[in-house]
Amino acid sequence: MLAERTCVGLDVHARSVVGCMIDNEAGEIATLRLSPRTEAIVDWVRSLPEPAAVAYEAGPTGFGLARALLAVGVRCEVVAPAKLERPPGDRVKTDRRDAERLARLLRIGELPSVRVPTEAEEAARDLVRAREDARGDLMRARHRLSKLLLRHGLVWEQSAWTGAHEAWLRSQRFDRVGVQLAFDEAFDAVLSVHARRDRLDAAITEMAATSSFAPIVDRLCCLRGIGVLTGFGLAVEIGDWHRFTGSTIGSYLGLVPSESSSGARRAQGSITKTGNSHARRLLVEAAWHHRKPYRPSRDLLRRRAGQSAAVRDRAERGNRRLHRRWTRLDARGKRSTISAVAVARELAGWTWSLAVMDSAVMDSAVMD
């Protein structure tokens, strides 16, 4: 049971909000439709019997409402929608029922809440996700251009998307006006999105060197396969690393096997793929770098040059162990895609180990 007298559940949408309040002392339950403006919601909550607590589901409206409520001293829980259980027999879903359900779960303290990021963290996360969108747009633009050329029997046999490839693309000419116009538009889309991605890369590199994330990014970059873009992406997507341990961060990122066990029967399946998909993709891509024998490159030596001996030692042990993990999995005949996920799960633990090294003296055997 919570200490607050009033528990409030909010079903928040862009153009309307439905609120349900439960007065624990009077036993009163009231539901009403509110204006979506943050100020109106805060004023209504403050008019209720104090102290009050509020809960609403995380969604596209962001965390502005939670920050406004916390600023006036009202505890606010932002709930993970995917973790809210719904009875199989519950076939009626309305805004009013959703708000009341949140209020009742808040009253008994059974809500799986998420961490509310700071405004600086959310701004950095927006930048990283804009870059992720540009990466996806570039991949799709390149795919459309290459398939347009393939339909006309034109295939580039060497390494694609290099300077030589771009020169070859610029030399292409077509007799049909329609084909030429379609090619020009597709090629222009590739160049435009590529330039947008480069601008975002430069902005991320600058922010990674000057923001509060810089120390964490510098330590993460001591691991093979993690550069500035990957390290900054992991830092802003995970945010507060101290919420986890080396063994729990893999679960948060959806890198652990799913399981359906009962009694003496235990059945495990593919990874859960829950949590932050962007951070999970970054770790899986970084894991592939550990397949080759470990020979520190010039870039890796440069990245870890300014770090303390403890950080360099931890990263060195991690790089060697992750390559041994790849070797053992290959010897067992595991598919490379499965091996990459397994190494990524262990890599998540090593990134956590480096990220929290500034706050406490770590046990030297924590990853052994």
N, C-alpha and C positions, 0 to 999 in steps of 0.2 A: 504494500500500500504506500502511496506517495504522501508527502507532507502537505502538499497544496490543497487548499479547500476546493478550488474550481479546476476542473479538467476540461480542456477545450480541444475538439477535433476539427480540423479545417480540411475541406475538399477544395483545393485551389485550382482554378482554371484561369486562362488569360482574361476572360471577360466576366467571370462570375466566381464567387466564393460562397460556399455553404458552410456555416459554422454550427457546431453542436456543443453546448456547455452542460456539464454535470456538476451540480452543487453537492458536494459530499455531505454537508451538514444538513441542508434542507431536503435533500433527496430530489431536487428539481432537475428536470431535463428539458432543455429548450433548444430548438433548431430554427435558424433563420438564414435568409440569403443576404449576403453582404456585397458591398462595392469591392471590386478587385484592387482599389487603391490601397497601398500599404498603410497610409495614415489613417484611413477609415477602419481598417482591421485592428490596428494598434489601439485606437481610441475605444473601440468596442470591447476589446479584451481588458483594457484598463478600467472599464466601467463595471466589470464583473466583480463579485466578492473576492477579495484578496486573501492569501496569495493564489495566483493562478499559474497553470502550466499549459502549454500549447503543443500540439503535434500536427504535422501535415506531411504528406508524401513528397519526396524529392521528385522534381520534374523540370520541365523547360522554363518554368518561372524563376528558377535559380534560388539563391540563398538570401536575397535582399530582405524578405520578410522576417526570416530568422534573425538576421543581424539587427533589424529594427526592434524586434521584441526583446532581444538580449540587451539592447542599449537602454531600454526603460526598466530593466530588472525583471523581466518575465522569462522564465525558463522555457526554452523552445526545443523540441525534439524533431529533427528532420528524419523521416522514416524511409528505409530502403524498400521500395514497392515489391521487389522480387522476393523479399523474405517475409512478407505478410502472408500468413496462412489463411485460406478460406475454406470453410467446411464444404465437402462435396455436395451436400444437399442444399446449399445456399444458391438458388438460381435467380434471385432478384438483386440487381445491382443498381442503386441510384446514388446521387450525390448525398442525399440526406442520410441514407444508410451507411455510406462510406465514412461520413463525418462522425456519425454516432459510434461506429465501430472503432475509429481511431481514439475517440474520447474514452471509451470503455477500456481499451487496451492500455492507454496512458494511465488510467486510474489504477490499474493493477500492476503497472510497471513491466509490461510484456511487449514493448515496442523495440524492434531492431533498428536503432538509430544510426545515422551516418555522421561523420565529422563535418562540421561546417567550416569551410576554408576561409582564410582571411581574404580581404579584397586584393591584396598583393598576390597571393597565391592564385586566386581566380583569374586575375589579369594575365599572369604568366601561363596559366593553363589554357586560356583562350588563345594566346599566341602559339603555343605548342600544337593545339588542335587545328588552328588555321593552317599551320604547316603540314599537318597530317592530311587535311583536306586537299591541299595543293599537291601533295604526293600522290594521292588517289586520282585526282583530276589529270595529272601528268601521265600516269600509267594508262588511264583510259584514252586520253588523246593520242598517245603513241600507238596504242592498240588499234584505234580507228584508222590512223594514217597507214600503218603497216598492212592492215587488211584491205584497204583501198588499193594499195599498190599490188598486193597479192592477186586481187581479182583481175588485174591487168598484166599478170605474168612478171612482175618486177619484184625480185627478192634480193636483198642485200646479204651476201654470203659471209661477211666478216663480222667483227664485233660491232654491235648496233649502238647507235646513239653516241658516237664518237665524232671528232672533228671531221674525219674522212667520210663518215656516214652522212653528216650534215651537208658536206660539199656535194655528195652524190645526190642528195634530195633536192638541193637547189638547182641541180642541172637537169632535172626531169621536166620534160615538155610533152604535152598531149595534143593530138589533132582535134579531138572533140572539145568544144567549148565547155560543155557541162562537166566533163571529167577534169579539165584544167581548173575550173572554178572550185570544184569540190576538193581537189588536191590543195589548191592555194589556201582554202579555208582550214582544212585539216592541218596543214603544215604551220599556218599562222597560229592555230590554237596550241600546238605543241610549243612553239617558241614563246608565246604569251604566258602559258602556264609555267614553263621552265623559268622564265624571268621572275615570275611571282614567287616561285619556290626559292629562288636564289635570294630575293629580297628578304624573305622570312628567315632563311638560314642566317643571313648577316645580322638580322635583328636578334635572333636567339643567341648567336655567338656573343654579341655585345651584352645582352642581358645576363648571360651565364657568367660573364667575367665581372660584372659590377653589382649584381643583386645579392640578396641574402642567401641565395642558393649556391653561390660561388664555391664556398668551402666543401660542400657535399659533392658538387659536380667534379671538383678537382680530385677528390678521393676516389669517386667512382671511375674516373677516367684512367686510374691505375690498373684496371682490369682489362684484359684483352677483349676486343670487340665493342668496347664502350668508348665512344668519342664524346665530344662536347654536346652534339645534338641528342644522342641517346642518353647521356648522363643527365642533361637538363630535363629531358622528357620524363625520365624516371623520377627525378627529384620533385618536379611539380605535380605529377600525377599521384604519387604516393603521399606527398605532403609531410605529415608527421610520422616519421619512421619509428618513433618510440612506442607507437601503438602495437607493434608486432615484436616477434622474436624471430630468430633465424629459421625456426621450424614452422611458424604460422604465416609468414609472409607469402609462401607459395600457395597456401589455401586462399588467401585474400585475392591473389592474382589468377585463380582458377587453374593452377598448374598441378593440382593433385588429382588422383584418380577418383572418379565417381564410384559409389558403393551402394549395393543393395543386399544387405546381410540380414539374416534372421536365424536365431537359434545357432546350431552348429554350422550352418551354411554361410559362407562368405563369398560374395561375388563382387569383383571390381571391374569397372569399365573404362571408357575413355576419360580424359580429364574433364573437369566440371565446366571449364570456360566461364566461370562466374567472375565477378569483380571487374577490374579495369582492363578492358581489352587492348587499349593502346600500350600500356606498360607491359602486358603479356607479350604482345608482338615484338616490342623492342628487345625483350629478354631472349625470345626464341631466335631472333635474327643475330643477336650477339653470341648466342651459344654456338652457332655454326663456326665462328672463328676459332673455337677451341678444339676443333677436330684435327687441325694440322699440328705437327710437333711444335712445342713451345720454344720459339726463338724470338726474344724481345726485339721488336722493330725499333727503328730510330724514333718514330713518332711516339711509341709507347715509352721509351726511355726519356724522351723529352717531357711527356705528360707527368711522369712521376718524379721528375728531378727535384722539384721544389717541395716534396712531401717529407714528412718525418720518417724516421727509420721504422717506427712501428707500422705506419701505413704501408710503406714499401714492402715490409716483410709480410704483412697480411695479404697484400695483393699478389706477391710472388707465390705464396703458398696456395692461394686460390687459383691462380693461373695454372700451376702445375697439377693441382688436384683435378681440376675440371678437364684437362687433357687426359689424365689417367682414366677419368670416368668415361670419356669417349672411347678410349682404347679398349676398356673392359666391355663396353656395350657392343663395339664392333666385333670383338672376339666371340661374343655370345650369339652373333648373327642377327642382332636387332636391326630393324629397318632404320635408316638414317633419320627419318622424320620422327620416329619414336625416341631415338637417342637424343635428338635435338631438344625435345620437350623435357626429357629427364635431366639433361644438362642445364636447361634453362631453370628448372625448379631448384637445382642446387646453386646455380648462379644467383638466383634471387636471395638466397641466404647469405651469400658472400657480399652482395651489394648492401644488404641490411647491416652486415658486420662493419663495413667501411663507413656507412652513413652515420652510425651512432657512435663512432669512435671518439667524437669530440666531447661527449657528455659524460662518459664514465670509462673507467679502466676495464677493458674487456678481458675475460678469461682467455688465456692463450689457446685453450683447447676447445673453445666454443664451437668451432666448425669441424673438429676432428671426430 
